[in-house]
Amino acid sequence: MSGCSSAPPSPAPQIIRLTCQGLTPCQLPPASPVNNGDLLDQLTQTEAAWASCAAKVDSLITCQQRQQQQGSGDGKAKTDP
């Protein structure tokens, strides 16, 4: 009887490691101001670059802290059903 055959075994759960994104070096724009207006523009660009860099670092720290609180720092992996 073909209706009584056993079903194929379920595939093993896939292991998914939850990790934080890697940190890349911060880049500041090159500077060669000629006058005070250029200097002010350069300051604005540099401050924006530092803010972007700080946001990346803060995001990584938050991710690492969240993983430590959830117990992910002990080498445990979550499995996909």
Short mmCIF file of the C-alpha atoms (twelve columns), coordinates in Angstrom:
data_MODEL
# 
_entry.id   MODEL 
# 
loop_
_atom_site.group_PDB 
_atom_site.id 
_atom_site.type_symbol 
_atom_site.label_atom_id 
_atom_site.label_alt_id 
_atom_site.label_comp_id 
_atom_site.label_asym_id 
_atom_site.label_seq_id 
_atom_site.Cartn_x 
_atom_site.Cartn_y 
_atom_site.Cartn_z 
_atom_site.pdbx_PDB_model_num 
ATOM 1  C CA . MET A 1  0.000  0.000  0.000  1 
ATOM 2  C CA . SER A 2  1.490  3.272  -1.039 1 
ATOM 3  C CA . GLY A 3  -0.501 5.282  1.529  1 
ATOM 4  C CA . CYS A 4  1.299  3.602  4.419  1 
ATOM 5  C CA . SER A 5  4.841  4.572  3.497  1 
ATOM 6  C CA . SER A 6  6.815  6.554  6.024  1 
ATOM 7  C CA . ALA A 7  7.513  10.218 5.436  1 
ATOM 8  C CA . PRO A 8  11.086 11.285 4.722  1 
ATOM 9  C CA . PRO A 9  12.972 12.444 7.815  1 
ATOM 10 C CA . SER A 10 12.865 16.137 8.611  1 
ATOM 11 C CA . PRO A 11 16.043 18.046 7.840  1 
ATOM 12 C CA . ALA A 12 18.253 18.931 10.791 1 
ATOM 13 C CA . PRO A 13 17.708 22.444 12.147 1 
ATOM 14 C CA . GLN A 14 20.013 25.045 10.668 1 
ATOM 15 C CA . ILE A 15 22.329 26.679 13.211 1 
ATOM 16 C CA . ILE A 16 22.291 30.460 13.046 1 
ATOM 17 C CA . ARG A 17 24.920 32.460 14.911 1 
ATOM 18 C CA . LEU A 18 23.657 35.873 15.925 1 
ATOM 19 C CA . THR A 19 26.571 38.263 15.855 1 
ATOM 20 C CA . CYS A 20 27.055 41.989 15.771 1 
ATOM 21 C CA . GLN A 21 28.277 43.702 12.645 1 
ATOM 22 C CA . GLY A 22 31.983 44.297 12.301 1 
ATOM 23 C CA . LEU A 23 33.439 47.689 13.007 1 
ATOM 24 C CA . THR A 24 35.154 49.498 10.160 1 
ATOM 25 C CA . PRO A 25 37.718 52.283 10.550 1 
ATOM 26 C CA . CYS A 26 36.334 55.800 10.667 1 
ATOM 27 C CA . GLN A 27 37.093 57.999 7.682  1 
ATOM 28 C CA . LEU A 28 37.488 61.749 7.915  1 
ATOM 29 C CA . PRO A 29 37.210 63.833 4.764  1 
ATOM 30 C CA . PRO A 30 40.465 65.284 3.425  1 
ATOM 31 C CA . ALA A 31 41.019 68.927 4.302  1 
ATOM 32 C CA . SER A 32 42.685 71.748 2.447  1 
ATOM 33 C CA . PRO A 33 40.783 74.905 3.369  1 
ATOM 34 C CA . VAL A 34 41.911 78.097 1.669  1 
ATOM 35 C CA . ASN A 35 39.839 80.669 3.537  1 
ATOM 36 C CA . ASN A 36 37.616 80.969 6.595  1 
ATOM 37 C CA . GLY A 37 34.530 79.853 4.655  1 
ATOM 38 C CA . ASP A 38 36.318 76.688 3.542  1 
ATOM 39 C CA . LEU A 39 37.497 76.133 7.104  1 
ATOM 40 C CA . LEU A 40 33.943 76.414 8.433  1 
ATOM 41 C CA . ASP A 41 32.690 73.986 5.754  1 
ATOM 42 C CA . GLN A 42 35.477 71.565 6.648  1 
ATOM 43 C CA . LEU A 43 34.595 71.774 10.335 1 
ATOM 44 C CA . THR A 44 30.964 70.945 9.538  1 
ATOM 45 C CA . GLN A 45 31.981 67.952 7.394  1 
ATOM 46 C CA . THR A 46 34.417 66.698 10.029 1 
ATOM 47 C CA . GLU A 47 31.835 66.973 12.810 1 
ATOM 48 C CA . ALA A 48 29.348 65.018 10.669 1 
ATOM 49 C CA . ALA A 49 31.966 62.323 9.999  1 
ATOM 50 C CA . TRP A 50 32.740 62.006 13.715 1 
ATOM 51 C CA . ALA A 51 29.011 61.794 14.500 1 
ATOM 52 C CA . SER A 52 28.609 59.001 11.940 1 
ATOM 53 C CA . CYS A 53 31.586 57.149 13.401 1 
ATOM 54 C CA . ALA A 54 30.286 57.537 16.954 1 
ATOM 55 C CA . ALA A 55 26.880 56.190 15.879 1 
ATOM 56 C CA . LYS A 56 28.543 53.054 14.443 1 
ATOM 57 C CA . VAL A 57 30.514 52.486 17.644 1 
ATOM 58 C CA . ASP A 58 27.434 53.067 19.812 1 
ATOM 59 C CA . SER A 59 25.428 50.613 17.695 1 
ATOM 60 C CA . LEU A 60 28.091 47.933 18.068 1 
ATOM 61 C CA . ILE A 61 28.340 48.448 21.833 1 
ATOM 62 C CA . THR A 62 24.544 48.237 22.167 1 
ATOM 63 C CA . CYS A 63 24.492 45.009 20.145 1 
ATOM 64 C CA . GLN A 64 27.253 43.444 22.248 1 
ATOM 65 C CA . GLN A 65 25.532 44.428 25.497 1 
ATOM 66 C CA . ARG A 66 22.233 42.983 24.259 1 
ATOM 67 C CA . GLN A 67 23.945 39.689 23.386 1 
ATOM 68 C CA . GLN A 68 25.590 39.514 26.814 1 
ATOM 69 C CA . GLN A 69 22.238 40.111 28.526 1 
ATOM 70 C CA . GLN A 70 20.576 37.382 26.438 1 
ATOM 71 C CA . GLY A 71 23.326 34.901 27.216 1 
ATOM 72 C CA . SER A 72 24.639 34.803 23.642 1 
ATOM 73 C CA . GLY A 73 28.129 35.481 24.907 1 
ATOM 74 C CA . ASP A 74 28.436 31.933 26.260 1 
ATOM 75 C CA . GLY A 75 28.780 30.312 22.842 1 
ATOM 76 C CA . LYS A 76 25.168 29.161 22.572 1 
ATOM 77 C CA . ALA A 77 23.622 29.218 19.143 1 
ATOM 78 C CA . LYS A 78 19.963 29.566 18.265 1 
ATOM 79 C CA . THR A 79 18.486 27.100 15.826 1 
ATOM 80 C CA . ASP A 80 16.107 27.736 12.974 1 
ATOM 81 C CA . PRO A 81 13.057 25.409 13.180 1 
# 
